[in-house]
Amino acid sequence: RLVVSTLHAQLVADGAAATINGTVTNLTGTLTVGTNGSFTTLIITNAGVVTNSSFSTIGLNSSAKTNRVIVTGTNSVWKSAGEQYIGRGGSFNELAVTNGGKVFSDLGGYVGDLTNSAFNKVTVTGGGSLWWISEFFVGNNGPSNRLVIAKGGRVEAESSALGYNGGSASNTKTFGNSVDRKSTRLNSSHRT
């Protein structure tokens, strides 16, 4: 089943949960999970696919906290044509890519984008799990954000930075024993 939407709204309402289970959903424009509210969850599973033609955000504004997108299972995919923000202005937001799920962005990935966006996390775990972005920043401006790659998960990017701008202290990365990192590197001029 193919669902096509031209709305520039959320796929799931603030504070609610939605599951894309084995279907394809194509959105024209942005995708936001958690605009102002908390505890919003989007799960993409069982070869479900979500695409959007612009940027995507988990935790847009400062009041948007503890929102999650989970992409899990072989052939489950989320693809954004623009940037992906995990914690644009909000805190404690998460992208989890597990059990062979895949997430793609034609542009950059930002974990903790704005100054007050703290404690956001991307976890890529399990064989075949992949986050592919042109570049990523863990703590673009926000402090205490994390990237965790474990148990055969992969992150592929042309460039990366940890703690990129002035207020972005205490950002961390954790790499497991079976990580395949293609072209990812931390900028040595920035805090690790």
C-alpha positions in Angstrom: 0.0 0.0 0.0 1.4 3.4 -1.0 0.4 6.5 0.9 1.2 9.9 -0.6 0.8 13.1 1.4 1.4 16.7 0.4 0.8 18.1 3.9 3.6 19.8 5.7 2.4 18.5 9.1 3.5 15.9 11.5 3.0 12.2 10.6 2.2 11.6 14.2 0.6 14.1 16.6 2.6 15.5 19.6 2.4 13.0 22.5 1.1 10.2 20.3 2.6 7.1 18.7 2.4 5.8 15.1 3.7 2.7 13.4 4.5 2.4 9.7 4.3 -1.4 9.4 5.2 -2.8 6.0 3.7 0.1 4.1 5.3 3.0 2.1 4.6 6.6 3.0 5.9 9.4 0.8 5.7 12.9 2.2 6.1 16.1 0.2 8.0 18.6 2.4 9.2 18.3 6.0 8.7 15.5 8.5 8.6 16.5 12.2 8.2 14.1 15.1 7.6 16.3 18.2 7.0 19.9 17.3 6.2 21.3 20.8 5.2 18.3 22.8 6.9 15.3 24.4 6.8 11.5 24.2 6.0 11.4 20.5 7.1 8.1 18.8 7.3 7.0 15.2 8.2 3.4 14.5 9.1 2.2 11.0 9.1 -1.6 11.0 8.6 -4.8 8.9 10.0 -3.3 5.7 8.0 -0.1 6.2 9.4 2.9 4.3 9.0 6.6 5.0 10.4 9.2 2.6 10.2 13.0 2.7 11.3 15.6 0.2 12.8 18.1 2.6 14.4 18.2 6.0 13.2 16.2 9.0 13.3 16.8 12.7 12.9 14.9 15.9 12.2 17.5 18.7 11.7 20.8 16.9 11.2 23.4 19.6 12.7 23.7 23.1 9.5 22.2 24.6 9.8 19.1 22.4 11.5 16.6 24.6 11.8 12.8 24.7 10.6 12.2 21.2 11.8 9.1 19.2 12.0 7.6 15.8 12.8 3.9 15.7 13.7 2.3 12.4 13.9 -1.5 13.0 14.2 -4.6 10.9 15.6 -5.5 7.5 14.3 -3.4 4.6 12.8 -0.8 7.0 13.9 2.6 5.7 13.6 6.3 6.5 14.9 8.6 3.7 15.0 12.4 3.9 16.0 14.6 1.0 17.2 17.3 3.4 19.0 17.5 6.7 18.0 15.4 9.7 17.9 17.1 13.1 17.8 14.9 16.2 17.0 17.6 18.8 16.8 20.8 16.7 15.8 22.9 19.7 14.5 20.1 22.0 16.4 17.8 24.4 16.4 14.0 25.2 15.2 13.1 21.6 16.4 10.0 19.9 16.9 8.2 16.6 17.3 4.5 17.0 18.3 2.4 14.0 18.3 -1.3 14.9 18.2 -4.9 13.6 19.0 -4.0 10.0 17.0 -0.8 9.7 18.4 2.0 7.4 18.2 5.8 7.6 19.4 8.0 4.7 19.8 11.8 4.4 21.0 13.5 1.2 22.4 16.3 3.4 23.7 16.6 7.0 22.7 15.0 10.3 22.7 17.1 13.4 22.4 15.6 16.9 21.8 18.6 19.2 21.6 21.5 16.7 20.7 24.6 18.7 22.3 26.0 21.8 19.8 24.5 24.3 19.3 21.1 22.6 21.0 18.7 25.0 21.1 15.0 25.7 19.9 13.9 22.3 21.1 10.6 20.9 21.5 8.5 17.8 21.9 4.8 18.3 22.8 2.5 15.4 23.0 -1.1 16.5 22.8 -4.6 15.0 24.2 -6.1 11.8 23.0 -4.3 8.7 21.8 -1.2 10.6 22.9 1.9 8.8 22.7 5.7 9.2 24.0 7.2 5.9 24.4 11.0 5.7 26.7 13.3 3.8 28.1 14.7 7.1 27.1 14.6 10.7 27.6 16.8 13.8 27.2 15.5 17.3 26.6 18.7 19.3 26.5 21.3 16.5 25.7 23.9 19.1 24.1 21.9 22.0 25.9 20.1 24.8 25.9 16.5 26.0 24.6 14.8 22.9 25.6 11.3 21.9 26.2 9.0 18.9 26.3 5.3 19.8 27.4 2.7 17.2 27.3 -1.0 18.4 27.0 -4.6 17.5 27.8 -4.3 13.8 25.8 -1.0 13.2 27.4 1.5 10.7 27.4 5.2 10.2 28.6 6.4 6.8 29.5 10.0 6.1 31.9 12.1 4.1 32.8 14.2 7.2 31.9 14.5 10.8 32.5 16.7 13.9 32.0 16.2 17.6 31.3 19.4 19.6 31.4 21.7 16.6 30.6 25.2 17.9 31.4 27.1 21.1 28.5 25.9 23.5 28.7 22.3 22.4 30.7 20.8 25.3 30.5 17.2 26.6 29.3 15.5 23.5 30.3 11.9 23.1 30.7 9.0 20.7 30.7 5.3 21.5 31.9 2.8 19.0 31.4 -1.0 19.6 33.9 -3.7 18.7 32.3 -4.6 15.3 31.8 -1.2 13.8 32.5 -0.5 10.1 33.1 3.2 9.7 33.4 4.3 6.1 34.9 7.8 5.6 33.7 8.9 9.1 36.2 11.0 11.0 36.2 13.3 13.9 37.6 16.8 13.2 40.7 16.9 15.3 40.4 20.7 15.8 37.2 20.2 17.8 36.6 18.8 21.3 36.3 15.1 21.6 
